[in-house]
Amino acid sequence: VQLQASGGGLVQPGGSLRLSCVASGSIFSINSMGWHRQAPGKEREGISCINSGDGNAFYEDSVKGRFTISIDNDLSTVYLQMNSLKPEDTAVYYCAAALAAIPSGSTWYRLPSYFTSWGQGTLVTVSS
């Protein structure tokens, strides 16, 4: 599976961005797709994920209510709509794909090791 992320950029606090991630190759093997981010000097963290089968979505507390993850009907593209952006959202954002769905109530989506395919990062900078 190959993943191509796009949509990053510079935005003012309170603004919005939409990230996209296009999957190609053996997309039939994907059961969940997620977004991770890595801020300077910090570890990569999973912030959101969606199961391609049941459509269940997961959000880390710091983005809940501000970010929305969605997936196309053909399951080849996942989006992350980011609203009310804050300076602390500044990071390189990565999309990732996993072979297994995320169980309901689980926080496994936060673990980079759960995902087997990664896209290149796209930089999001929130600054005035």
Buried (B, 14 or more C-beta within 10 A) or exposed (E): BEBBBBBBEEBEEEBEBEBBBBBEEEBEEBBBBBBBBBBEEEEBBBBBBBBBEEEBBBBBEEBEEBBBBEBEEEBBBBBBBBBEBEEEBBBBBBBBBBBEBBEEEBEBBBBBEBBEBBBEBBEBBBEE
